[in-house]
Amino acid sequence: MVRTVKAKTTRSLNKGERAVLLPGSTGAAPWEVWVFGIQGTWNAQTCATPLDNRLRKNTTLALPVSQVFSVPLWLNETDEKQFVGMITLQLELRGLQPRGNGAAVFDWTMVTREGARTLVVVGVLPASLAPEIQAEAYETFDLSARYLSFPENSLILWLEQDHLVAAFTRGPNLVYCQALTEGRITPRVVQDLNCMKATLAMQDILLTLQQAVLWVEATSTEISILQAAFPLPVKQAERPPPKIPSRAWKLIPSTVGVAKRTREIRRWQGRGLLIAIVVYLLVVIGLASRFLLTSLKVDELRKWQSSHSQTLALVRETRTAWKELGPVVDENHYPLELLLHASEAIPSDQLHLTLFEASDGHLLIKGEAKNAAAAFDFLDKLKSDPHFAGYTWDMGQPHLLPNDLAQLQIEGTLATAN
């Protein structure tokens, strides 16, 4: 029997609420959406498949017991850090390791600890799953039986999607559950239950069972069949509303895990592409802004040039005139200054000048020397005079006059003169 809870139609969860999609009791309502929040627990709605459920965010898909292997194990270890490796080896020994390089998808919960050993119950996903439960959008995947509150040391029967499910508890803890092939209590079902009980008892999994609890409507004949095999008190009750376990299992189907990782990679690739586009746009905007500012500056300069054209023309004329006056105002190449230094190099009784010209770095000196030796002596003094540094001198052979005087002509060229 299932507790009657008023269903509410909802398409989104409020802040602080979580939802669990549980397998329903009958094929008419295969899945139930339960919402947990500040207003308590309530049955929101039903749906045909997990893919039809609109509530995906903050929602757990509780897998039917028929889709999960329940494996109780005694581990000769108390350090929980070692449990995963030991469980993996035990699953491989039981043939529950998938073929190929893929790892088994499983999770576990500790039931009890006795001395140096620990009892755990492990949920393992089979290699193939029903397509309807491989829905990527759900945040977590768990086992439906873990969302029910069980009585202590009991055998419990209830319906999931028209099939009976059996669960055994050790104290208040679930240690084993299995989906059966039928929806009514039959001799075959009882036989299967006996096999389960015997196997669990042989492995020291169960304590003494105290009762059988039916969360399903059963006839007197069915109850008699059950009591014949299990001499226990039989109680009928409504299936309690679900509760969230202290720690959720991570039974994510491998195909869903691959799809989520692929989607995450694409999300990061999309973010990287978006960042690249943003950086590119920022560079383009920066270059465009720079071009615009430069264009505005050029326009301002052109306007300024146009408004100051007369002033600029005057500046150019003044610059030309100043360039022409350069040789005159440059004291180092001022003609009178050069004449002064040239005259200082003339011995008072050896030579006198008849012509001195200075123009644009060129000098022309003519004179009469006492003799040819005095002319060459004058040339040597000009070459060694620091005031004429940078000049290249050229003098031809002096012309001797009948009175023994020697006429000379010397040309000097400044090395930087054009």
C-alpha positions, 0 to 999 in steps of 0.5 A: 500500500502507498500512503495517499498524498495530494499531488501538486502540479509544479514546474520549478522548485523554490529556493532551498527545495530539492526533488527526488524522482522515485519509481511508482508502485504501478505502471499507471503512474510509473514515476513519482516526483517528491519535493523536500523543502521547508513546507515538508515532504509532498508528492508533486506529480507523476510522470511516464519517464524521467525524460518527461519530468520538468524538474531537473535542477536540484533533483535526484533520479532514484533508480529502481531496485531492478536496475541496481545490484545490491551486494552486502560485503564483509571487509576485513578492514576498518580503515574506510580509505581502503574500502574502495580498492577492496570492494573493486576486487570483490566485485571482480570476483563476483563477475560484476566488473564490466568488460573492457577498460571501463570501471564498475560504477558503484557506491557503498554505505557502512552497515556495522563494524565488528572487531576487525571487520566491517559490513558494507552494502554496495550498489552496483550499476549493471553494464546495460541500463534502461534507456529511460533512466539515462537522463543527463539533466539530473544532478545525482543518481541514487537507489530508490530503496535508500529513500525509504525508512525500514523497520528493524530486522525485518523482511519488507515487500513493496511494489515498484512499477508493478513488480514486488521488491524485497528488502532485508534489514539488519537492525534499522539498516538496509543490507539487501534488496532485490526486485522480483519478477512477479507482482503478487506473493506466489510460491515462486516469490516465497521460494526466491525469498527463502533463497535470499534469506538463506544466502544472507544468513550463511554470510552472517549478514542478517540477525534474527528476523522479527517480522515481515512487513507488507507495503502492498495489499495482500490477500489472506491466501498470500499472507498464508503462503508467506507465513508458511515459509517465514513463521513471522508476524506479518504486518500490513501498512502504507509505504512511508513517504520518502526521506533523504539519506544522510549521504547520497550515492553517486550511481551515475550511468557511464553514458551519462557521465561521458555526456556530462564530461563532454558537455562540461568540456564544450562549456569550457570551450564555449567560455574560452571562445567567448573570452577570445571574442571579448579580447578580440573585440576589446582590441578592435575597439581599442584600435578603432578608438585610437584611430578615431582619436588620431583622426580627430587630432589630425583634423584639429591640426589641419584646422589649426594649420589653416587658421595660422597659415599666414603665421606659418608662412612668416615662420618659413620665410624667417627660417629661410632668411636665418639660414642665409644669415647663418654664416654671418651670425656664426662667430666661428665662420664670420668673414671678419673673424676669419680675416682676423685669424688669417692676418694673424698668421701673416709675418709682418715683413713676409707677406701682405694680402691683396684679396680675402673672400669668404662665402658658404664655407669657401675661402679665397686668399690672394697676396704677395709674399717676400718670396716663395718660401714665405708663401709656403710658410703662410700655408703651413700656418693656416693648416695648423691654426685651430681656428681653421680646423676642418678646412682643406687647403689648396695652393698652386705654385707661387708666381715670381715677379721681376722684383722677386716677390711671389704672388700666391692664391690659396683656396680653403674648403670647409669639410661640411660645406655643400 
